[in-house]
Amino acid sequence: MPTTDPVQLVRDAAESVRVFNHRTFPGGDRPGLVSAPEAYRVLGALTALAERLPQSFEQIGYALNAHHGLGHISADYGTAAEHIATAGASLREAEDYARGLTAALNRAWSATNPLGHTGPLTDTDDESE
């Protein structure tokens, strides 16, 4: 059964990106990705991932504020309110960066849309994804 633990879900996403990076690492005469259409599909998936990050960051900030409002947060030093304010400002900044990342990835995705592949494909390549 798939996990419902929020921390593990994000760890799994990070691990998936790490595996992608290793699987597509270029070397020698290997370009890393099978074809330009595969790059297009990968960019589409990365765009969707980046597009969802702002909501994640917003929800983390909301949860911190809600727990603080309920009196459920303490701090080892300083005040909980100071740390929550700093985290909130940083999360809003991350939201902005994620929106910029989404926009840049969307442009790259659109730019690769018309590209096709004219070279050979190996037997192990799967263009059906």
C-alpha positions in Angstrom: 0.0 0.0 0.0 1.4 3.4 -0.9 2.4 5.7 1.9 0.3 8.5 3.1 3.1 10.0 5.3 3.7 13.5 4.0 7.4 13.4 4.8 7.9 10.1 3.0 5.9 11.3 0.0 8.3 14.2 -0.5 11.3 11.9 0.2 10.0 9.6 -2.5 9.7 12.5 -5.0 13.3 13.6 -4.2 14.5 10.0 -4.7 12.7 9.8 -8.0 14.6 12.9 -9.2 17.9 11.4 -8.0 17.2 8.2 -9.9 16.3 10.2 -13.0 19.5 12.2 -12.7 21.6 9.0 -12.5 19.7 7.2 -15.3 20.0 10.1 -17.7 23.6 11.1 -16.9 25.3 11.6 -20.3 28.6 10.0 -21.1 30.7 9.0 -24.0 28.5 8.8 -27.0 25.4 8.6 -24.8 23.4 11.9 -24.7 21.5 10.9 -21.6 18.0 11.0 -23.0 16.9 8.8 -25.9 15.5 11.5 -28.1 14.2 15.1 -28.3 10.6 13.8 -27.8 11.7 12.1 -24.6 13.2 15.5 -23.5 9.8 17.1 -24.3 7.9 14.5 -22.1 10.4 14.9 -19.3 10.1 18.7 -19.4 6.3 18.3 -19.2 6.6 16.1 -16.2 9.1 18.5 -14.5 6.8 21.4 -15.3 3.9 19.7 -13.6 6.1 18.9 -10.6 7.3 22.6 -10.3 3.8 23.9 -10.8 2.6 22.0 -7.7 5.3 23.3 -5.4 3.8 26.7 -4.5 0.7 25.0 -3.1 2.9 22.7 -1.0 4.9 25.6 0.4 1.7 27.5 1.1 0.2 24.6 3.0 3.3 24.1 5.1 3.1 27.8 6.1 -0.6 27.4 6.9 0.1 24.3 9.1 2.8 26.1 11.0 0.6 29.1 11.7 -2.4 26.8 12.6 -0.3 24.8 15.1 1.1 28.0 16.5 -2.4 29.5 16.9 -3.3 26.3 18.8 -0.3 26.8 21.1 1.3 23.5 19.9 4.7 24.9 19.0 7.7 25.6 21.1 11.2 26.9 20.3 14.6 25.9 21.6 15.7 29.5 21.4 14.1 32.8 20.5 10.3 32.7 20.2 8.2 30.3 18.1 6.5 33.4 16.5 9.9 34.6 15.3 10.8 31.3 13.7 7.4 30.9 12.2 7.5 34.4 10.7 11.0 33.6 9.2 9.8 30.3 7.9 6.7 31.9 6.4 8.7 34.6 4.6 11.1 32.0 3.3 8.2 29.8 2.1 6.6 32.8 0.3 10.0 33.4 -1.4 10.2 29.7 -2.4 6.6 30.0 -3.8 7.8 32.9 -6.0 10.9 30.9 -7.1 8.8 27.9 -7.9 6.5 30.0 -10.0 9.5 31.3 -11.9 10.9 27.8 -12.3 7.5 26.7 -13.6 7.4 29.5 -16.2 11.0 28.7 -17.4 10.3 25.0 -17.6 7.0 25.7 -19.5 9.0 27.8 -22.0 11.5 25.0 -22.5 8.7 22.5 -22.8 7.0 24.6 -25.5 10.3 25.1 -27.3 10.8 21.3 -27.5 7.3 20.5 -28.7 8.0 20.7 -32.4 11.2 18.6 -32.2 11.4 15.1 -33.6 14.0 12.4 -33.7 15.7 11.3 -36.9 18.4 9.0 -35.4 18.4 5.4 -34.5 16.7 4.1 -31.3 18.1 1.1 -29.5 16.0 -2.0 -28.7 15.7 -1.1 -25.0 14.4 2.4 -25.6 10.7 2.9 -24.8 9.2 5.7 -26.7 5.6 4.7 -25.7 5.6 6.5 -22.3 
